[in-house]
């Protein structure tokens, strides 16, 4: 089953994920790898958190500090305190949620395209953040941006995110103007071959400039399974530290 995406679908995904993460946070669990690629989509378009390989039970503590160094980490989704100090909390998951929300709004675009891990971390440390997509309202972008506050204590909680996004659902069309969405402004690593649709799932690589495919947002589709499913060998999604 394939389904065309509209603003209500995107906001519904966001509020379901925020609700699930609120549950994890309330049970002192940090996910540490929250990203669109780790969200499963059920037959009834229900989002399910997955890939808990990096998750940790805080067991009453306020943070988890990774003692060992090295290994593969999802650098583009990680909060600064996690990148530079190996510290993980529910608030570092909130940072990742902001990146995930940007992924949803751009229909699966790759964050920080063209940036190496070294350049990205330096820019983030100096205050750089993902820019507002033109089709995204100031209110929606504000939610993302608040997730990327340098001070973890100043970021919203997942419960606050859930409540704010739920309020937006009543008037979703006013927060995402999909007729202004231009696929050529973004970079994608996957696509589905359904009459040339781009931006969903199949595992085939896609370059935003390699075709003249339609940019009509009504033609963007998803199907049950992974909300996004990157290639196994996709570079830049993870990096060596």
Secondary structure as UniProt FT lines:
FT   STRAND          2..4
FT   HELIX           7..26
FT   TURN            27..28
FT   STRAND          29..30
FT   HELIX           36..38
FT   STRAND          39..41
FT   TURN            43..44
FT   STRAND          47..49
FT   TURN            53..54
FT   STRAND          56..57
FT   TURN            59..60
FT   STRAND          64..65
FT   STRAND          72..73
FT   HELIX           75..77
FT   HELIX           80..85
FT   STRAND          87..88
FT   HELIX           90..105
FT   TURN            106..107
FT   TURN            111..114
FT   HELIX           117..125
FT   TURN            126..127
FT   TURN            134..135
FT   HELIX           138..147
FT   HELIX           152..154
FT   HELIX           158..169
FT   TURN            170..171
FT   HELIX           172..174
FT   HELIX           178..180
FT   HELIX           183..185
FT   TURN            195..196
FT   TURN            208..209
FT   HELIX           217..219
FT   STRAND          221..223
FT   STRAND          225..226
FT   TURN            232..233
FT   STRAND          239..240
//
